[in-house]
Amino acid sequence: RKRKFVSIVGSFKTQRGAERHKRDLLRKDKTLTLDVFLPYRRSKYWIVANAVDVTLDKAREEASYARRNRLQHDSYVLFLPNAVKSRRIVARSETRDKR
């Protein structure tokens, strides 16, 4: 079995901060596919990822894309433990009822 990786474009102490960063990145580049993950193990940080469960080469390519296009100057790649895959969250709807 091949190891899988994740390209991270942001980490935040709160879910709100991570979701705000995700929205900001999507405003800059609507072609991105982004996920927000809950903190894992001893980490206190929520992460925003633009590539999940991919090969090392693909994760590096996506991190490089984020840096090259000035979306996130410090994007990086990490090994993806199996447990993290299940920690992806579904973002709340960004539209609100206007009454």
N, C-alpha and C positions, 0 to 999 in steps of 0.2 A: 504494500500500500504506500502510495506517495504521500509525502507531507504536504499540507496545504498552508497557505499564507493569507495575510490580510494587509491591505494598504490603508494606513491611517492618515486622515487629513485633519484631525483635530481631537483633542481630549479636554474634557471639562469636568469641573467638580459637581455640576448639577445637570439634570436631564434638560432643564430649560435652556441652559447655555449650549448644550449639544444640539438641541433642536433648532435654536436660533442660528447657529453656525451652519447647519444643514440648509436652512432656508436661504441664508446669505450666499452660500456656494451655488445653490440652484438658480439664484437670480443672475449670477455671473455666467453660468454655463448650464443651460437647460438639458444638455445631453448626458449629464452625470447621473449615475445610479448610486445613491447614497443610503447607508444604513446607520442607525444609531444603536449602540450596544450598552447594556447595563454594565456597571463595574464588575470585574471578575476577580475572584479570590481576594487578595489583600489590597488590590488597587482601589483607590477612591474615585477613579475617573471614569466618566462616561466617554465612549469613543465614537467618532464619526468616521466611517470607512467608505472608500470608493471602490474597493474590490475585496471580496470575501470568498474564502474557500477556493482560492486559485493557486496556480503553480507559482514558484518563486519568480520566474521570469515575468509572468503576467503582473504580479504584485509590484515588482520593480518598475515595470512599464507604466502602471497606473500612478504610482507615487511620483515618477518622473514627469508624467503628464501634468499632475497638479502643480509641481514646482515650475515647470517650463511655462505654463500658462498663467502663472502668478495667482493661482487659486489658494495655494498653501505652501509657503516657502520652506516649511520644515516637515513635510509629509515623510512618512517612513514605513518600513515593512516589518512585520512580526510574524513569527510562527503562530498558527491558529490551533490552539488546543481544541479537541472535540467539544468540550463543555461550552466553549464560547459560542459556538454555532447556535445553540439554543437560547442564547441571551439577547438575540436581536429583538428590538421592540418595534411595535407598530406605532408610528407617530400619530398623534391626535390630528383630527381634521384642522386644517389651517383656515378654513372658512367659518365664519360665525353668522348666526342668524341676526340680521339687522332689522330690529323692530322699532 
